[in-house]
Amino acid sequence: MQSSLITRISNAVFGSLPGLLALWLLSSCGLQQDIDVVLPDYPPQLVVEAYLESGQIPRIAVSESAPYLSSPNPQVPTDVKAYLTLPNGQRQELRFDPGIDNVTGKVYTHIGQRRISPTPGQTFRLEVMDTQGRRVTGQATMPALVPIDTVEWKFNDKQGEFRKAYVLTRFRDPAPTTDYYRLQIHRDSISRDPEVEYTVEDRLNNGAEYSLGTSYEFAPNDTIFVTLYHLDQPYFRFLQSVQDARNANGNPFGQPSAIKSTVEGGVGVFTVLSYQRRMVIVK
């Protein structure tokens, strides 16, 4: 559209002038104009991040959204109440007690008092509210466990620091259902960003064996953690929307992408994790 507009301006103003002269005159006319864009004023929303795990004390993180061009430092409201409803209907309050999970490195703001033991098919509900009247709700059902069949690796034929291995993870997709997966491979610790991450659905491979591999990137004696998550559809869509938003951010040719939250009344995710993890040493 921009090139056709420039062509029309050039033809109208410069007529039959030679092309190079017309281009020089066009670039010298000072057609640049600064425009002040007024961004809409969006009220801040509560942002919730909650992942329930079997055998763990519930922990969630509640923050507040900020304008696009503001400081990236998260705003943590201190007047928030959070409640978790268990599958048996029991409602538990999660107390405000900010901290960092030593295993995952994730920050949390609210924590429960007892460990939970969810089983596949059970549904949990979350309610978060503050003194301003903002209220976020969500519910999540634990997916069935899909186990890892094998974790294999193979080294290339190079020597020294160039000797690397690829890792292959195999699992079988259950045929009757539509399923979604997330595979992560961490090196040394799961508190760091993963070296490899995939999110896949079984639309083209329903009921078949999956083989997800990496490039040659692991050195001899590397300790790796391979984690296979079986996701529900809302969490899968949330992860994909986050990735789309990251890809579009700062890209002048990218299509803006909205986050597909799994909660109502705010932004964020609430899910029950179903996964299997293996630790292996690449030798």
N, C-alpha and C positions, 0 to 999 in steps of 0.2 A: 504494500500500500504506500509506503514512504517513497519508494523509487518511482512509482507511477505519478505521484504528486509532484515530485521534483521535475520529472519529464514534462508535465503539463505546464508548470511555472516557466520552465526554460523555453518552451515553444512559444508561449504567450508573450513573454517579455522580450526575448532576444530574436525572435523570428528566424531569419535565414542566416544569422551570424555563424561562422565556423564553429564546430563543436567544441574545440579546445578553448577558444575565446569565450564562448558562452559559459563553459564550466568555470573559467577563471572569474568572470564577472559575477556569476551566481555565488561563488564562495566568498566574494569580496563585499557582498551587499549587507552583511551583518544581519542575517535572518534569524540568528539565535535569539531566543527570548526566554528569560527565566520566569517560571510559573510557581507560585506558592500553592501547594496542595494542602487543603485543610482536611485532616484526617477526622473521621467521625469519633465522637466521644463515647466509647463503650464502657459501661459500668464494670468494675472488676467482678469476676466470678470466683467461686470456690473451685479449687483444683484438687482432685482426690486421686491418690495412687494407692491401691490396696491389692495385695496378693496373699491369699490364704494358702498355707501349706500344712500338710498332714504332719503331726508331731511337733508343730511350732506354735509359739504364742502369737496371736494375731497382732500385726503391726501395720499401721497405715500412715501415709504422709498427706497432710492437708496444707495447701498453700493458697495463694491468691494470684489470679491472673493480672498481668500488667500491660500497659499500652505497648504497641509494637516497637517503638523507638526508645523505650525507657531502658533503664539499667537492667541487665539480665539477672540481677540478684533476686532470688525468690522472696516474696513477702509471706511471712508466716503469721496468720491471725492467731491470737491467744484466747479468743472467746468462743472457740468451737467445741461443741459437744458431739461425740461420736458413739453410735450404738450398733452392735452386731447381733443379729437375730440368728440363732442356731436352727438346724433342721427340726428340732423338737419344739420349737416355738419359744425357747428361753431367750430373753433379751439381756445382753450384757453391755455395760458401758465400758468404752475404751478410754482410759484416763490420759490426760495431756501430760506427756513425759518425754520430751524430745531426746533423741539419741541416734546412734549409728549402729546398724547391725554389723557385728564383727566378722561374720561369715561372708555376707554379700557386699558389704560396704555401702548399703543403701541407708539413706537418712529417713527417719520416721518421726512423727509428732505425737501419735497416740498408740497406746499399747494395752493389750488385754492382760488378764491375770492368770489365765490357765491355758494350757496347750489344747489344741483341737485335733480331732481325728476324723476328718471327713472321709466318706467313702463315695465311690462313683454313683452318680444319680442324686446325691443329696444337694439341696439348695440352701444357700445362705443369703441373708439380706443385710444391707448396710444403710444407715441413716446418719447424715452429717448435717448439723445446723449451727447457726451462730446467732448472736444477739441482734443482728441487722435484719433478721427474717429470712436469710438465704438458707435453702435446704436442698441437699443433694441426696438422692436415693439410688440404690442399685441392687440387683440380685444376680447371683451367679450359681451355676450348677457344675459340680465337678465332673469332668469327662472321665471315661474309662481309661485305664492304663494301657498304653501300647508299648510293649517291651522292646528293647534293643536285642536283635538277634546276634549280631557279631560286630566287633570293631577290629578292622584289619589295617595294616599299613605295609607299604613297600618302598624301599629306598631306590634312588637312581644309581647310576654307575659311576658317579663322580667321587672324588676323594676330598679329605680335609673339610674345610669350612663349607664346601659346595655340596657335600653329601647331605641330601635331604630326603624326606619321606612324604608321601601323600597318605592320607587317612581315609578309609572307606567305612561308612556306617550303614548297616543293613537292618531293616525291620519290615514287618508285613502289615499291610493295611487291612483292617476288617472290611469285608465286602458289603454288608447290608446298609451301611451308613455313609453319609458325606462327612469327611474328616479333614482336619487341619493340623498342621505340625509346625514346630519350630525346633530346629537343630542348632545347638551352640557348641563350639569347641573352644575351651579356655586353655591357656598355657599357665601352669604353675598354681593359679588360684582363680576361683570363680568371682572374686571381688574385683578383678580387672575386666576391662572390655574383652569380649570374645575375639579370638583370632579369626574364627569362621562363624557365620550365621546365615541360616536359610529359613524362610517361611514358605511352606508349600501346602497345596490342597490336592486331594486325590481325584479330582475331576477327570483327569486323563489316565489315571493309573489305579482305579478303584479295585480293591481286593487283591492287588498284586504286591510283589516284593519291591521295596524301595532300596536304592543304593545311592547314597549321597556322599560324594567325594570332595576332597580338597585338592589344591595344587601341591607341588613339592615345596613345603614350607616348614617342616618339622625336623629338627636336628636329632642326632642320636642321643638317647637318654633324656629327651624332653618328657616331662610329666604333663599329661593332658587330661582334661575332664570333658567327657562327651556327654551332653545332656539332650535327651529327646523329650520334648513337650507335646502332649496331645491337647490341642486347644479347642475351645468352643468357638462358634462362628463370630460372636461379637468381639472377642479378644483378638482373633485373627484379623478382622477388619480394622480394629484399632491399630495393631502393629503396622499393617500396610499403609494406613493413612499417615501415621507418624513418619514412615520412611518416605512417602510421597511428599510430605511437607518439608522434610529435610532436603530432598532433592530439588524442590522448587525454590527454597529460600536462597536469595541472592542470585538466582538465575533469571536474567531478564527475558529469556525465551521460555521459561517454565510456566506451566499452568498452576496458579495458586491452588492449594489443597487444604481442605478443612479436616480437622481431627474428628474422627468418628468415635466419639466417647461411648463407653458402655454404661454410663450413669445418666440420670436425669436431673435437671436443675443446675448443672454445672459442667465442668470439663474433667475428663479423666477416665480411669479404668478401675474396675472391681472384678476380680476373677479368682477362681479356685484352681491352683496349679496341679496338674497331673503329669508327672514326669518320671523318667528313670535316668540315672546318672552312672557313668562308669569312669573310673580313674585307671589310666593305663600308662605305662612307661614305654616309649618308642625305642626299641632296641633292634 
